């Protein structure tokens, strides 16, 4: 395109209102001409660093019109991604390259993020020879770390102040040394620039022209587009002041020859100096600066004329230079354009997380510098090698540990002394621990108003106050802004600068329940920060009100417990920075296997072995006897130290939040047992985080949670499956091998009783006397060591005397033997038996003359006998304890249980393998004690819908029941319902049709088509392992698995936990390295319940069929009948409720935050029915448009492709006012809430409304 005249520029139809375009055009042309002349630049000695963006495109085009100067050389760097391939572009040379799959026209190329195709276009348009340094992605690290020096040696370069021969040039170390930084953001861009500059030097050229400062002066950065006009002009004025450019504005007509050489903010300046090149920066010319200060936001920020959804900065430049080849190219970061942004991924994949953690700890302990990730660590190692010098320690200062985040005031001096003791001296231009150090690395910050550290890249890099639009916000803790607001009279500290609307609503409603001392049921969507909201509210509640109600937070798995503890630890760190030290103790509790620090026992892998070996060292009689015979080596020193500290009253833990690892480290430091220490501290802790079973399973709850007070706040997180947990905790299955093992245990007990009679009969007599007094005394005598816990111990039998026929040890053993023989006889039946506990007990009485009452005492009587016999290895008595638990349960509950005897494993077997199920049908039996005992119980999850069934199933009356919608700035998840294949055959996993070849093939085609279009990870869920195995075998026979492997690797979940863990690990590796993977899983399996597939690990979830339970299960049939008869819950309603909550749990794995995105694919014609969709959570329902509910495979794939393309577009993550509230917006909404409540109260009080 030929250059336009100034008149044509001003009358361009897109820019009729841009009066400044002509001024800016003349200023840039003048600046370029005068800058080149002042630098003595000619076509033979000068090159343009050409990114192909708007700034350098303008310089290239403008220079073409200069006489006699014009650019003849340009340089750029490109680290090429793996899918990069040759394709000619009509307007450039035939060797130009674009990203594979892009359409070759002007608008399509504007979306190309790599600089190279744009730079080639600009160079070709202006007759410039482009010297492009192309680096394959796989060679990036070797090329950027160590260049082979090929080419002419043109002298020396300066690295870290030391001259080197250029044949030794290594771009990354060169940049670290020259710029004296280990900031990844700076180095990723600078290394690409350094490679291009070196290419210029190899050509024998001595001057380079850059586009520095155009973005700063004309609003080129994305964050500047969101500022108001006043804020934008203030930001530009601040940049001009900080660059000392304001002095040049005093006399615009005079040009200082060095004005464009002295500004060292840009990394190009020191890099050019180190390479012996003279830099020319036309946009820093006084004429351009003067033109920039005249601009307002309306001149700088505007929408693309052809695509209004796209917002451009530097609009006045686009108006001034309509002939610019890259006039409409989007702004991309420097490292994105040159391709060096890929470096971070290389570092992340090259170092295992545990090795990285060790290295981060080492750097902090030796240097006192906080490292963020593997890339940051790598750059720091180079930095330390260049600038760190070891010196003899100063004996005046003892070594002490000082937290770097507390680096304020006198702590600075103390920390500097600590580093002196560690013998490190830094030979850098920027001092360390000067008057204004960075709180993460200690190097001096550039200015008092600067919150970014140019040495380590930390932001914010100081404590203090940040002024944002006149609003003060306080920096707290780990460099995140904290928010404080009031819910009625309760001050809540929230550890982020913004809050989701649903988080506020969640906390508001939870406070209502706590105030009312009632229970609540809350459903909050996946990825909306439920845990931090819950903890922030309850901790604030604890600290504000004098009751200090303890929080008992129950989760399902150890990883979830650890995540909750980490979140609590982070929260308390924030609170500490804001309100100072608080007397607060947060603990987690898990099994001995996870907490043991004994040198030998901790090596055991099986939990029951760890338990048995622990008891062999810690049981009271073992310790007493061992002490008598003076064999301390047979004791656990950690347990003994804890007991001694407990006696002395020094066992209390300091305030703080202890993760499981912290607890173990504390135990090692104090040489005290972490497991028993946490047990002892439960009563004094403010927050206790442990598994469901510590409250719901009576066998555990009576041991661990018996001392918790009534005013505790109990939270069950991820509680969508809590009714099943309740019924399972009270169910017992007996098999023939269990009964045989019980018989052997009975024989062993009888022998030990005879031995004790002969050697110490007094012990047996003492036990008999205690049992006569009743179980309450026995219960109080159990102490901390748990042996065999009672599955249920109602208060009405605690004060009752043990029946006489089982008080004597030998009588009790004979009693158990008789009961076991009866059970063996019952198992010889060759047909299915289903009966109630009452019927079973009646039959027992008729055959064996065993009464109900002694059976109720079996568990506690067995536990008493174990203690009397002083047995420690209980692994041989596990089967017998099951029989005792069975006896206690069946004789305690007359309602809510069913006994089912199944003689065969399945209906087709002919060889008996009997199982006697004592199955609990009523979840209220386990939950009722919890609701009655604790004043506030919170049931919460992301998938509780339909919520009306939970109060019925669990037997409670909630004061608050709420399901929250998900506020989204963009629709980041898309539910699709596929009801038929591309051949229009209806698809379903119904048992009657699931093996139909057409359905199997259509399901395979769905998976194959989505594997082609979905990037990275794809997770699939099936109703059962049996169906998964069957359909995978069929796909293999049809050759579909082989086709699938062309696009992604395939991993399969199995019932074996170790195999599944290995599959998950390799699945994540495949996603990380770009190969992509498919994970075939099962609803209700490990993957569906406890594994998150955030970001690239799960861009789509496909639910193949509705995950109904196996409806022929006799246990399920019994429960359905019980629910119908006692709770008026229809069988089909419960089955659908159960299937849809598990289906929602599966698809919810794809979305773990508002910045995440993914597809939810429901592949079954039954999902199109309104009654099925209505049972999904509301936050999923609201996105289920009718247009996406009844799709064929090809329609769904086309829709998915469109969605994924839209999600790949640049997205502004802050979304303030849409899906985020800052403190101002929050205050406005709190005020609205108060107004609504006042109006509601007035209406309630109005007698006219009665």
N, C-alpha and C positions, 0 to 999 in steps of 0.2 A: 504493500500500500504506500503510495507517495506521501511525503509529509504534507500536512495541512497548514494553511496559513492561520495566523492568529484570528482573523475574521471567521474562518471556517470553524475553528475550535469553539469560539464563543457562540456560534449559531448551530452547533451540533444539537440535533433534536432531543438527545437524551439529557443534555446539560444546559438547557436554556437559563436555568436559575443559578448557575455556578459562575458568578462574576469574578471569582478569584482565579479561575483557570488560566486566563491570560497572564496574570501576574506571576503565578507559580511557574508557568511555562518559561517565561523570560528569565526568571530567577535561576531555574535549573540550567538552562542553556548558558547563561552567563557564568554560573558557578563552575560548570564543567570546563568551559573555555579557559577561565582565569586559573583554575586549579591546575590544569594540564600545563599551561604556560609557566606558572610559578614553579612547578616541579621539573621543568625541562623535559617534559614527556614528548616523545615522538612515536611515530608508527613503528619504528625499528627497535625501540627500547622498552615499550610498554605493553602490558597485557591486561585484559579485563577479567576479573574473577566473576564468571558468568554462571549464576544459578538458574537462569531462565525465568526468574520471577519478574514482577513488574518493575522493581527498582533498577536492576541491571539491564533489563530490556530497554528501559527508557534511555539509559546511558549509552547503550550500543547504538540505538536508533538516532539519538541526538548527535553522537559523535560522527556519524556518517555524513551529517550536513556541515560539519566543521571543515574549514579550509585553513591550512593544508592538512590538518590532522584527521586521521580516521583509525579506528582499531583494526589491526590485522591479526592479532593473536588474542585468544581467550582460553581460560582453563577452568575445569570443573572436575569433581570427584563423584564417583558412583559405585557404591557397594550394591551389586545387583542381586535381587532376590532369586530364589531357585527357579521360579516360573518365568523368568525373563527370557524373551526370545526375539530374534531379528524379525522386523516387519517394516517395509519401506513407508515413508511418509512423503506425500506428494510435494510438500513445500520445503523439504529439507533434503539433505544428501541421502543416498540409498543405504548408507550404513546406519542410519538412525534406528533406535530401538524404542519400543513401547512395551507396557505390561501386556502379557498374553491375554487375549480375549477382549481388549478394548477396541471400540469402533474408531476408525481413523477419520475423524473430522474435528473441527476446531473445538466445539463444545465438549466432545467426549474427552479430548486431550486435556481440557482444563481440569478434569478430575484426576488426572495422573499425578500422584504425589511425588514421584521421583523426578529430580531436576533434569536428568539427562535428555529426555525427548524435548523438553522445553528449551534447554540450552542449545540443542542442535537446530531447532527451528529458528531461534534468534540469530545464531551464527550464520546459518544459510541465508537468511533474509538480508543480512548486512555484509555478506562477503567476508566473514571473519573465519580464520582457521581455528577450529576448536580442538584443544588438546585435552581429551577426556581420559582421566585415569580410571579405568574400569577394574573393579575387584569383584571376583565371584564371592558369594556369601560364605561358602565353605572355606575360602582362603582368607577371609577378612582378618582373623586374629593374627595369623602368621605374617600377613602383609603389613598390618598396622603396628605390630610389635617389633618386627625385625625385617627391614627391607634389605634385599640382596645388593643394593647399591649399583645396580646395572645402569649404564649410561655414563656420560662424561662426569668426571670429578671436577666440580667448579669451585672448590675451596673448602671452607669450614662453616660449621653452624655452631651456635651457642646453645648448650643444653645445661640448665641449672647453673649458669654462669661459667661453664667450662667449654672451651672450644673443642670441637670434634671434627674429624674428617667426615665429609658428607657421605662417604661410602659406608659409614657406621650409622647413618641416619635411621632412627626408629620413631615413627610418627607419634605414637602414644606417649612414650617417655619424653620425647621432645616437647610435646604440649604440656605435660605435667611439670616439667622442669622450667619451661619458659614462662608459663602462666602462674606457676607456683600455686596450683590448686589440685584438689582431688574431687571436685564437684562433677558428678557424672553428666549432668545436663550441659555444663559448659564444655566438657571434654569431648562428648559425642559430636557436637557441632564443630569444635575447633580442630579435631583430628582430620575431618574431611577437608577443612580449609587449609590445614598444614600440608596435606598431600598435594592439593592444587597449587599452593605457593611454591612448593619444591619443584613441581613440574615447570613452573615459570622460570625458576632459577636455572634449571637444567637447559632451558632454551637459550640461556645467556642474556636474558632480559633483566632489567634492573628496576623497573617501576611497575606497580600494580594499581589498578583502580578498583574500588569496592563500592557497594551500595549501602555502606554503613549509615545509620541514623534516619533513613527514610521511614522506617516503621515507628520509631520513637517520635518523630516530628509530625507525622501525618496520620497517626492513629491506626497503624497496621496490625497491631496485636489483637487477638480475639477478645481478651478481657477489657480492652479499651472501648470496644463497641458497646459494652453494657453500662458505661458511665454516663452520667448526665453531662450536659454541655459544660457546666461550671467545673465538674470534677475532671473532665477530659482536659480542659484548658489549664487547670491547675497542675495536672500530671505533666503535661508538656512543658509548662513553665518551670516545674521542678527539675525536669531533665535538663533543660537549658541552663538552669542555675548550677546544677551539680557538675555540668560539663564546662562551666566557666565560659559559656557562650554569650552571656548577657553583655560582657564587655565589648564584644564585637558589634553589638547592635547600636552602640553610641555613635558610631560613624559608619553608616552602611556603605558609603561610597568608597571608603578606603578598604583595601583588602590586605590582611596580614598574610605574608607568604607561608607562615608556619601554622596558620589557623587550622588547617586540615591534617596536620601531622601530630598535634600535641595531645589528642584526646585518647587516653589509654583505656577507657571503659571497654572498648571493643577489642576482642582478642586478636583481631587482625593486626593491630599496631605492634604489640610485642613479638608476635610471630614473624612479621615482616622484618622487624629490627634484627631478630636472631638469625634470619636467613640472609641478611644483608640487602634487603629490598626496601625501596622507598615507596611509601603508601600514599595514595591520593584518595581523599574522601570528599567528593563534591557536595554531598548533601549536608556537610558540616560548614559549608561556606556561609558567610554572614548574610548573603542575599537570600539564600534558601531559608535560613533561620528566621529572617525578618518576614518572609512570606508566610511561614508556618504559624507565627504568632497571631497573624490576622485571621486565621481560620477558626470557624466554629464547628460544632459537631455536625451541623447540617451540611457543611462543606466536606467533611472527612468521612462520615459514616452514612451509607445508604444501601438500598437493595439493588441487586442486579437487575438491569432493565428487562432482561428476558426471563429471569427466574427470580421473582420477588421473594421467594423463601430463602434465598442466599444473600447474606449481608456482607458487604465489602467494607474494609477500611481503605485509607489512602484514596478516597474517591476523587478528591480534587486532582490528584496526579493522573488518574484514569481519564478525567475530563480534559486535562491539559495536554495529554499525549494520546489522542485517539489512534495514532498510527503505530503505537507500541505493539510489538508482536505478541507479548504476553499480557495484553491489557486486562484480560478477564481471568487470569490465573488466580486460583485461590491461594491465600497465604498458608504456607506450611512451615513448621519449624526447620531450622537449618539441618539438624541431624536427620529429619525425615526426608528432606530433599536429597541429601547426599547418600542416604541409605544406612548411615551408621547407627541409627536407632536399633538395628538388629543386634548390636553388640551386647546390650543388656540381657537379651534372651540367651545368648551364648554363655555368658557368665552364670546365669541362673541355672542352666542345665548342666554346667560342668562341675558343680560342687554340691554334694549331698547336704541336706539341711542340718544334720547333726554336726558335720565338719564345719559348715559355715558358722553355726552357733558357737562352736569352740573357738574359732578364729576371731569372731566378734568379741568374745569374752577376753581373749588374749590381748587384743589391741586395746581394749578398755583398761585392763589391769596394768599393761606396760606403759601405754601412752596417755591414758585418760581421754581417749577420743571415741565418740559414739559412731559406730559404723551401721549403715542401714541395710545393705544387701551385698550380694557377691560382687557385683560390679563396683560398688563403692569400696569394698575391701581391696579389690585388685588395684584400683587407682591409688589407694592409700599406700599400699606396699611400694609402689613406684615412688611415691612422694617421700616416704620415709627413707627409702634407699638413697634418694638424692639429697635430702636435707637434714635427716636426723643424725646426730653425732653423739656417741656415748662418752660420758665424762665421769670421773670418779664421783661417788656420792658425797654429799655434804653431811658429815656426822652430826651437825647441830640439829638437824631436823629428822625426827624419827619417822619411819614409814607409817602412814595412816591412810585409811580409806575415806575418801570424801566423794560424795555423790556429785557427779558432774552437773546434774540438773539443778542442784542447789547452789550453783556458782554465782553467788551474789555477795556483795559487801566483802567482809573479811574472809569469807570462804574462798575468794579468789586467791588471796595470799596463801592460805593454808593449802589450797590445791596445787599452787605453783611449787610450794615446798615439797609436797608429796612427789611431784614429778622430778624435782631435783634429786630426791632420794633415789629415784629410779634411774638416774644417770642419763638423762636425755637432754640434748641441746639442739635447738632448731636454727639452722643457718638460712633463714628466710628473710626476705625484705619486710614482710609484715610481722611484727612482734607477737609473741604469745604471752598471754596474761598481762596485757597492758592496761590502759585505763578503761577500755570498753571491749571485753572479750566476748566471743561467741560462746553461748552456753553449751554447745555440743562439741566444740573442738578447742576452744580457748584462744584462737587466733583473733587478732584485733579486727573489729568491724570497721568498715570504711567511713561511716558517718554516724552521728548520734541519732539521726532519723532513719537509719537503715535497719531493716529487720531481716535482711537476707545476708548470709555469710558467703562471700565469694571464694573462701578457701575450701570449705567442706560442703557447701550447698545447702546448709540447714535453713529452714524457714518455719516459724520465726526463730531467729537466732539470739533473741534476748528476752528477758523477763521485762514486764512493764506494761505500758498502756498503748494500745493501737487505736488511732483515730480513723474511723471509717465514716465518712460523711458527717463528721461532727459528733459521732456517737462513740463513747469510750467503751472499750471491751478489754477485759483483763486476760493476760496470758497466764495460764495455769498449767502446772505439771508438765506432761510430755508434749509441750509446745502446741497444745490445742486450746482453742478458746472455750471457756465454760459459760454456761447460761444459768441464770438464777431467776426463778419466777415463783409466784405464790399460787397455791391451790387453796382457796379460802384463807385460813391463817397459817397454812403450812408452807414454809420456804423450801423449795425443791432445787437442788443443784443438779444440773444435767451436764455431763462432761463433753458437750460439743457446742459449737457456736450456733448451730441451727437445729431444728427439731422437726420431725415429720408431724403433720396434723394428726395422724392416727396414733402416734406415740403420746401426744398430749391427751387425746381422748381416752387412751388406754389407762394412763396414770390417773386421770380425773375419775374414771369409773371405779378403778381399784380403790382409790381413797374413799369413795362412797361406801364400799363394802367394809373397809377397815374401820371407818367411823361407826358404822352400824354394828360392828362386831358380828358380821354375818359372812356367808359364803358367796362366791361369785363364779361365773362361767364366762370366760372371755376368749374370743377367737380373733387373733390378729394375723394378717396375711404374712406369708413367708418373706423374709428379707426386710422387715420393717423395724428391726431393732427392738424386738419384744423383751429380750433379756436385760438390756441396759435400761430400758424404761422401767421394768419391774424393780430392778435393783435400786435405781435412782430414787424411785418413789418410796420404797420400803425403808431404805437406809435413812433417807431424810425424815421419814415418819418416826423411825426409832430414835434418831438423835434429837428430834424436836420435842417429843412428848416424854414426860417423866417415866411412863411405864416401861419404856425400853423393851418393847415386845420382841422376842426372839424370832428370827426368820428361819424356818426349816424349808430349804429349797430342795425338792426332789426331782431328779432327772433319771433317764433310763440307763445310760451307758457311761463308762469311765471317760471317754473322750468328751462327752457333753458336760460331765462334772468338771473336767479340767477347763473347758471353755468358759463355763460359768464362773469358776474361781478366778480365771484370768480377767474376766470382765469386771468382777468385784474388786480385784486388786487395782485395776486401772481406775475405777471409779474412786476408790479411797485415796489413791495418789492425787487425783484432782482435788478432792475435798481437802486433803492435807494442805495443798498450796493455797486454798481459798480461806479455810477457817482454822488452819493450824492443826496441831495434833489432837486427835480424838481418841478416847479410850474405846477401842474397837477391836474385836477379835473375830476373824472369819476363818473357818476351817472346812476342809473336805474330809470325808471318811469313806474308805473303801476297804477291800479285803486285805488280809495279811499279805497275800501274794504280791499286791501292788505297793505295800508300804514297808515290807521287811528289809532291814539293813544288816542282818546277821550274815557274816561272811560266807557261811556254808548254806544255810537254809534259803537265803535269797537266790541261790542258783537254781533251785527247784522250779520246774515249769508248771506243775499241776497244783492247783489250789488246795485240794484235800491233803496232799502230801505236806505242803507248807504248814497247814493248820495242825496236822498231827505232830510234826517235828517241833513246832512252836510249843504246843501243849506239853510235850515231853520235857521241855526246859523251864516252863513257867507255871505248871500246876503247883498248888500250895504244898501238897505232900511230897512232890519231887524236890522242891526247894528245901523243905524242912529236913528230909532225910539226907539230901546231898550235903547240906550244911553240917549235919551231925557227923558225917563220915569225912568231912573236909575234902570235898572234890569240887571246888569252885569252877573248874574247867567244864563241868557238866551243866553249868547254869548259863543263862543268857545275860551277859554283862549289861546290855542295854536295858533289859527289863529290871534287873537288880538295881541299877542306878536310878531308874525312874521310881521304883518303890522306895528307895532310900530318900530321894528328893521329896516324895509325897509325905513321908513320915516327918521330914524336917520342915515341911510347908514351903518348899522352894520349887515345886514342880510346875508352877504357873508359867504360862508362856507370855512373852511380851506382846503388846498390842501389835496388830498388823493383820494382813490377809496372807494366809499360807496356802499356796497351791500344793498339790501332792508332792511335787519335786521339792518345793520349799520345805515341806514338812520332813521329808527324808533328810535334806541337808541340815535342818535344825537338829534332827535326831542324831546325826553323825557328829555335829559340832558339840552337842551337849552329852553325847554318848548315852542317849535315852531312846527307848523304843517308840518310834513314830505312831505305830498302830495303837498301842495302849495309851500313849500320851493324848492322842486325839480323842479317844474314848473318855478319858478323864476330863478333858476340857470341854466336852459337849455342853455341860451344864452352865459354863461361864461364857461360852462363845455367843456373840451377837448374831452371827449368821452361820448356819451349818448347812453344808451342801452334800447330799449323799443320794444313794439309790432309792427308788420306790420301795424296795423290799424292806428297808429299815423301818418303814412305817406300816406297810400293808401286810407283810408276812408275819404272822404272830410268832413264828419260831425265832425270828430275828428281832422283832419289835420289842418283845419282852426283855431282851438282853440289852439292847442299845438305847432305845428311846423311852424307857420307862420313867425317867426323871424329868421329862419335858413338861413344862407348866401349861396350864389351860389357855393362857393368853398368847401363846405362840401363834405366829402367822405361818401357815403351811401352804406351800406352793407346789403343785404338781405340773411341771412343764412338759411339753410334748405329750399331753395327756389324752390324745385322741383314742388310745387303745387301753385306757385305764381299767375299764370294766373287765377286759380279758385278763389283765394282770391280777386283778382281785380274785377272780375265779380260779386262776391257775395257782395262786399262792395257797389256796385251801384244798387243792385237789391232790390225790395220791394214786399212783398206779402200782399194782403189785403183779409180779410175774413169777413163774415157777422158779427161775434161778434166784430171785430175791428170797423166796420162801426157803429154798435149800440153804442159802447162805445164812439165813436167820436161824435155822436149826443148828448149824455148826456153831454159831455165836452162843446159842442157848447152852450147848454142851460145854463150851469154854467157860461160860459164866458159872455153870454148876461146879466145874472143877475148881475155879478160883474161890468160890464160896466155901467149899470143903476145906481148901487150904487155909483160908482165913479162920474158919471154925477151929482148926487144929492149932493155929499159931496166935491168933488174937481175936477171940470170940467176943471180946468187949466191944469192939467196933460195931459188930453186927447188932449187939444189944442196944448200943447207943442210938443206932439208926432206927431201930424198932421203937424206941421211946419217943424219938422226934416225930415219927409218923403217927404215933398215937395222938400227939398234940395237934396235928393237922399240917396242911401244906404251907400255911402262911409262914411258919417258922422255917420250914425247909426252903421256901422261896427266898427269904431274907438271908439265908446262910449260903446262897449260891455264889456270892461274891462276883468278882469281875470275870472269872474264867468261865467261858461258856462251854458246855460239854454237849449235852443233847437238849435242845430247847423244846419246849412244849408247843405244839401247833396251835393250841388254844387253851387258855387258862381263865375261864370266867370267874368273876368274883364270888359267885355263889358256892364254889367248891374250895376256895382258898382256906376258909375257916373250918372246913369239914375234915373229920378224921379219915385217914385212908382205910378202906374196908379191911376187915381183919384177915380175909383169905389171901391178901397179897402183902401184908406187912412183913412177914418173915421172908427173908431173901430166897430161901429154898422154895417156899410156897409160891412166890411170885414167878420164879423161873419155871416151875411146873405149870403154873397158870398160862404163861406165854407159850410153852410148848404145846399145851392142849389147844390153844387158839390157833396156832400155826398149823397144826395137823388138821384142824377143821377147815382152814382155808385151802389146804392142799386137796382135801376131799371135794370141796366145792369146785375146784378147778378141773376136776375130772369130768364135769358135765360137758356134753358135746353139742349143746345148743345154747343160743344166746339167752341170757337172763338179765332182766332189768327190774330192779325192785327198789323200794324206798328204804332208808335206814331202819324204820320201825319194823318193816317186814323182815329185813336181814337179822336184826337183833332177836326177833321172835324165833326165827329159825335156829340161830345160834343157841338160844336158851333151850329149845326143844331137843337139840342134838347133843350139846355138851354141858348143859346146865350152867353155863357161864351167864352171869347177870350183867345188866347194862352198867351198873355203878362202878365195879372194879375196872371195866374197860375204859371209863373216863379218866382214870388215874394212871393209865399205863405209861404215858410219856414221862410224866413227872416221877413216877416210881422207878422207871428204868434209869433216869438221870441220877436219882438219889443213889441207886445201887452202883452205878459207875463211879460216883464220887467215893462211896464207901470202900469199894474195891481198889480205889486209887489207880484206875486205868487211864493211861494217857494216849495211847495209840488207838484212836477210835475208828480207823479206816476199816477194821474188821467188823465193826458193829453198825455200819451205815445201813445195811439191809434190815437189821433188827430194829433200828430207830424208825425206819419207814413203817414197819408193821405196827410199832407202838403208836406212831402218829395216826395211822389208819384206824386203830382201835379207839383212840381218843376222839377223833373227829366223828366217826360213825355213831358213837354213843353220846356225843354232845349235842349234835344238831338233828332234830327230827324233821326239819323242813329246810328246803333249799339245797338238798343233796340227792344224788341218785347213784345207786350201785349198778354198774353194767359189767357183766361178765361176757367177754368175747372169746370163744374157744379157739378161733382161727384168726390169723393175721388179716386175711381178707376172705371174701366169700368164695373164692375159687380154690383155696388151699384145702388139702386133705390131711396134712400132718398138723396135729394140734400144737398151738403155741399160745396158750391161754393168757389173757390179761384181765385182771380185775380192776376196773376203774371205780374209784370213789371220787366222783366229779362234783364240784361245786357249781350250782346253777344260778346262784344269787350273789351278785357282786356286792350287794349291800351288807352282807355278813362281814366282809373285810373292811368296807368303807365306813360302816356305821360307828365303830369305835373312834375313828378319826374325826368324823363330823361332831360326835358328841363330846369328845375330849377337848378339841381345839376350837377357839371362838371364831377364827377366820380361816377358811380354806379356799384357796384360789385354784381353779381348774382352768388351764390355759393351753392353747396350741394354735397352730395355723390352720388346722383342718378338723374342726369340731362339728361341722354341719352334718345333718340337721341337729340343732342344739337342743330341741325340746325333749329328746329321748334321754339325755344324760341325767337330769334330775330324777327321772323314773328309774333308770338302771342303777343309779348309785344311791338312791334313797335320801335326797336332801332337798331343801328349799332355798335356792339362791336368792339373794337380795338384789343382785345385778346379773343380767344375762345380756351380753352384747357381742355382736359380730361387726368388725370394722371393715370399711372399704379401703382400697389401696389408692391413695392419691398419686397420680402419675403425670409427669410432664410429657411423656410419650407412652404409647401403648407398647410396653416392653415385653409383653408376652401375648401370644396369640393361640387361643384354644381352637382346634379344628376337629370336627367330628366326621370321620370317614365311614360311610354306611355301605359302600359298594366299591368293587374294584373298577378298573377302567373298562372291563367287559360287562359292567352293569350287574354282576352277580352280587347279591347281598352277602355281607361278611358278618360273622358272629363266632364267638367261642362257645356257644351253647353245646352241651355235651352231645346232643343228637346230631349236630352237623359239623363239629369241629374238625373231624378227620376227612371231610369232603375234599377231594383233590382240588376243586376250583377255589375253595376258601383257603386251603393251604397255599396254593399258588398266588392268590391275590394278596394274602398276608406277606408272602415273600417279596412280591413286587412292591408293596408299600415300603418295606424295609429297604429294598434296593434303590428305589427312586429317591427316598429321603437321604440315603447314604451318599448319593451323587451330589445333592444340593446343599446338605447341611455341613458347615465347616466343623472341624475338630471332633468333639465328642457327641455321640448319639446313644441314649440309654433306652432300652426296651424292657417292658414288664409284661409278664404272663401270669395267668391265674394260679398256676401250680407248677412244681418241678416236673411232674409227670407230663403235663402238656408241653412244657418247654422242651423236654427231651424228645417227645414225639414229633413236634413240628420241626425241630432242628434236624432230626434224622430224615424227615421227608424233604426238607430243603436241600440237604446234602445229596439225596438220590436224584433230585431234579436238577442238580448242578447250580443251584442258586447261591450256595455258600461260596463256590469258586468265583462266581461273578461278583459277589459282595467283597471278597478279598482284594479285588482290583482297586477298590475305592477306600476301604478302611480295614484295619485289623479287627478280629472278632474275639471277644472274651466272654466267658459264660460263668455265671454264679452257680455254685453247687451247694448242697447241704453242708459240706465240709468247710468249717470256718477258715482253716489255714489255706485251702485252695482258693477260696473267695478273696481272701486278703491279698494273695499273690496276683490273682486276676485283676483286682482293683489297682494294685501298684503298677502293673504293666499297662493297664488301660490309661492311667494318668501319664505314664511316660510316652505312650504313643500320641496322646493329645499334645503334650508339651513339645515333642520334636516335629510336629507338623504332619505326621503320617495319618492321624485321625484314627478313631476306633469306635466300635460298636460294643456295648455291654448288654448282654442278654441276661435279664434278672427276673426275679419272682416277687410278686406282690406278697407282703407279709414276711419277706426274707430280710436278711441283714442289710442289703443294699437299700431297700425301700424305707427302712426305719431309721437308720443312723448315719447315712452317708450323704454329704452335700455335693452336688455337681455344679459348682459355681463357675461362671464365665465359660472359658473354653472347654471345661470338662463336661458341659452339658448344654449344648445349643438346641437340643430337642429331646423330648421324652415321648415315646410311643407306648400307649397302653393297649396291648393286644387283648381285647375282650374285657368283660366286667369281672373283677376278681371276687366272685362269690366263693363262699366256703363250700366244701364238699357236702352237698345236701343229703347224701346218704349216710353221713356220719351219725351214729346212734347217740353220741354225746350231744351233737348239735341238735338233733331232733328232741332230745330230752330237755335241753335248754329252751328251745322254741316253745315247747308245750308248757314249760314252767312260766315263761314270760307271758304267754297268752292267758293262762289261768289266773295268774297272780297280779299281773300289771296291765292286763288288757292290751298287750302289744301283739299285733298280728304277725304271724310268721313271715309273710312276704315283706312287711314293713321293716322288720328287723334285718332280714337278709339283705335287702336293698340298702338300708342305712349302713350296715357293716361293709358291704362291698364298695359303696361310693366313698366312704371315709378313707378306706384303704387306697382306692383309686386316686382320690385327691392327694393323699400323702405321696403317692408315686409321682404324679405329674408336678407336684409342688417342689420336687427335688431340683427342677430346672431353674428356679428363680430364687436366688439367695441375696438379692439386694436390688435397689431401684436403678443402679447403673448396669445391672445384668440384663440379659434378654434371652428369650428362647421360645420354642414352640411346644405346645401341649397337644398331642395328637391322640384323640380317643377313637380307636379303630374297632368299632362294633356298631351294628345298626341299632342296637338297643339304647345307645347313648343319645340318639336323636329324640327319644321320647321325653316329654316334658316332666314326667314323674321321676325320671332318673336324674335329669339335669337339676331339678329343684332341690335335690339332696346334696349338691356340690356347695362348697363355701360361696358366699355371696360375691366375694372379690374375684372368683373365677366366673361365676354366672354372668356378671355384668359385662364381661368381655366376650361372651358367647353370642355373637351376632347371629341372627337367623340366616344370614348369607353364608355362614361357615358351619352350619349344623348338619347339613345333609349333602355331603360332598362325595364325589367319586375320587379315585386315587389321583387321576391326572389333574382334576380341579384343585385338589388339596396341595399337590406339589407346586402347581403354578402360583397359588396363593402364598405358599411358604417361601418360594423364591423371591416374590415381591416383598414380603415382610423382611426377609433376611437382608435384602439389598437396602431397604430403608433403615434397618438397624445399623448397617455398616457406615452410615453417613456420620459426619462429625456431630457431636452432641454436647451441649453445655450441661455439665453435671450439677451445677449449683441449683438451678431452677428455683431461685428464691421467689416466694410468693405463689408458687404453683404446687410443688410437692415438698417444699421446705418453708419453714417459718424462721425468721430471725427473731431477736428479742422484741423488736418493735411490732412485728406482725403477731407474735404470740400474745403480747399485751393487749392488742386490739381484739383478738379473739377471746381472750379471757374476759375482757370487759363485755363483749357480746354475750358470752355464756352467763355472766352474772345478771345481765339485763333480762335474758330469757327466764332465768330462775325467779327473778323478782316478779316478772309479769305472771308467771305460772302460780307463784304464791298468792298474788293478789286475786287471781281468778279462783283459786281454791278457797280463799277466805270470803269471797263474795257470796252473801246469802242468796242472791238471785240465781246462783248456779246450783243451788241445792235442789 
